[in-house]
């Protein structure tokens, strides 16, 4: 009898599966090469189906379930809609946590030469304080390197070499932080 009193939208709410990865949650193949428009369409369609507003008059359990679906879809779309976060997520699915220092499953440490190069770049940044043209040139160099590093990470992912992809993504994170330092000097 209670099932008969439910609205159609309540009956359509599927059970929440916390084990689904972001790609599966959005019905996408596990690859770097996603069609951005198709990804957005899948996100919007699924979001409409489980949006908490559709279940505002439902019982507390159903409303909570709708919130879980909605939050998971938002997280999935945020992770997959940008190439860098998609690459980082694929690396995580491959068993490497870029936010961990665990020697077996954590991010690889950058090599010594790269760390020395970053120290030298920071010295160069300090010397360029107030030199907008010099800072713009440095920023362009670092952006170009970031593009090359991300392309290398994507190539490693295509070859199923998660550890190599992770190493490139760690390198990319250093470059992004350095770009933020350059931008702070430019502001």
C-alpha positions in Angstrom: 0.0 0.0 0.0 2.8 2.4 0.9 4.5 1.8 -2.5 1.2 2.8 -4.2 1.3 6.2 -2.4 4.8 7.0 -3.6 5.3 9.4 -6.5 6.8 8.2 -9.7 10.0 10.1 -9.1 10.5 8.3 -5.7 10.1 4.9 -7.3 12.7 5.8 -10.0 15.4 6.6 -7.5 18.0 3.8 -7.8 19.9 2.4 -4.9 23.1 4.3 -4.2 26.3 2.3 -5.0 29.3 3.9 -3.2 31.6 1.5 -5.0 31.0 2.9 -8.5 34.0 4.8 -9.9 33.4 8.2 -11.4 33.5 6.9 -15.0 30.8 4.3 -14.3 28.7 6.7 -12.3 28.5 8.9 -15.5 28.3 6.0 -18.0 31.7 6.8 -19.5 34.6 4.7 -20.6 37.7 4.7 -18.3 39.9 6.8 -20.6 41.5 10.2 -20.9 39.8 10.7 -24.2 36.3 11.7 -23.1 33.9 13.7 -25.2 33.3 16.8 -23.1 29.9 17.4 -24.5 28.8 13.8 -23.9 30.2 13.9 -20.4 28.2 17.1 -19.6 25.0 15.6 -21.1 25.4 12.5 -19.0 26.0 14.5 -15.9 23.0 16.8 -16.5 20.7 13.9 -17.3 21.7 11.9 -14.3 21.6 15.0 -12.1 18.0 15.7 -13.1 17.0 12.1 -12.3 18.3 12.2 -8.7 18.2 15.9 -7.9 17.2 16.3 -4.2 14.5 18.8 -5.1 12.6 16.0 -6.9 12.4 14.2 -3.5 11.7 17.1 -1.2 8.3 15.6 -0.2 9.8 12.1 0.3 10.7 10.5 3.6 14.1 11.3 5.2 15.7 8.1 3.9 14.8 8.9 0.3 15.9 12.5 0.6 19.3 11.3 2.1 19.6 8.8 -0.8 19.0 11.6 -3.3 21.6 13.8 -1.6 24.2 10.9 -1.8 23.5 10.5 -5.5 23.7 14.2 -6.1 27.0 14.6 -4.2 28.6 11.6 -5.9 27.5 12.9 -9.4 29.0 16.3 -8.6 32.3 14.8 -7.4 32.4 12.6 -10.5 31.8 15.4 -12.9 34.4 17.6 -11.1 37.0 14.9 -11.4 36.3 14.0 -15.0 35.6 17.4 -16.6 39.2 18.6 -16.5 42.1 16.7 -18.1 44.4 17.1 -15.2 41.9 15.9 -12.6 40.9 13.1 -14.9 44.5 12.0 -15.2 45.0 12.2 -11.5 41.8 10.1 -10.9 42.9 7.4 -13.5 46.2 7.2 -11.6 44.3 6.8 -8.3 42.2 4.0 -9.9 45.5 2.4 -11.0 46.6 2.2 -7.4 48.7 5.3 -6.9 47.5 8.0 -4.5 49.1 11.3 -5.4 48.2 12.7 -2.0 49.9 9.9 0.0 53.6 9.5 0.9 53.3 5.7 1.3 56.3 4.2 -0.4 54.2 1.5 -2.1 51.0 3.2 -3.1 51.9 6.9 -2.7 53.2 9.5 -5.1 56.7 9.0 -6.4 59.2 11.5 -5.2 60.6 13.9 -7.9 64.1 13.3 -8.9 67.0 15.4 -7.6 67.6 17.2 -10.9 64.0 18.4 -11.0 64.1 19.7 -7.4 67.3 21.6 -8.1 65.7 23.1 -11.2 62.8 24.2 -9.1 65.1 25.9 -6.6 66.8 27.7 -9.4 63.5 28.8 -10.9 62.5 30.2 -7.5 65.7 32.2 -7.4 64.9 33.4 -10.9 61.5 34.4 -9.7 62.9 36.4 -6.9 65.3 38.2 -9.3 62.4 39.0 -11.6 60.3 40.8 -8.9 58.7 43.8 -10.5 59.8 42.8 -14.1 56.4 42.1 -15.6 57.9 41.2 -19.0 60.3 38.8 -17.5 57.6 37.3 -15.3 55.4 36.8 -18.3 58.1 35.0 -20.2 58.9 32.8 -17.2 55.2 32.0 -16.9 55.0 31.1 -20.6 58.0 28.7 -20.2 56.4 27.0 -17.2 53.0 26.7 -18.9 54.6 25.1 -21.9 56.5 22.7 -19.7 53.3 21.9 -17.9 51.6 21.0 -21.2 54.5 18.7 -22.2 54.4 17.0 -18.8 50.7 16.5 -18.9 51.0 15.0 -22.4 53.7 12.6 -21.1 51.4 11.6 -18.2 48.6 10.9 -20.7 50.9 8.9 -22.9 52.0 6.8 -19.8 48.3 6.2 -19.0 47.6 5.1 -22.5 50.5 2.6 -22.0 49.0 1.5 -18.7 52.1 2.7 -16.9 50.5 4.2 -13.8 53.7 4.8 -11.9 55.2 6.8 -14.8 52.0 8.8 -15.2 52.0 9.5 -11.4 55.6 10.8 -11.6 54.7 13.1 -14.4 51.6 14.3 -12.5 53.8 15.0 -9.4 56.0 17.1 -11.7 52.9 18.9 -13.0 51.8 19.7 -9.5 55.1 21.4 -8.7 54.7 23.4 -11.9 51.2 24.5 -11.0 52.3 25.7 -7.6 55.1 27.6 -9.2 52.7 29.2 -11.7 50.6 30.3 -8.7 53.8 32.0 -7.3 54.4 33.7 -10.6 50.8 34.9 -10.7 51.1 36.3 -7.2 54.2 38.3 -8.3 52.2 39.6 -11.3 49.2 40.7 -9.2 
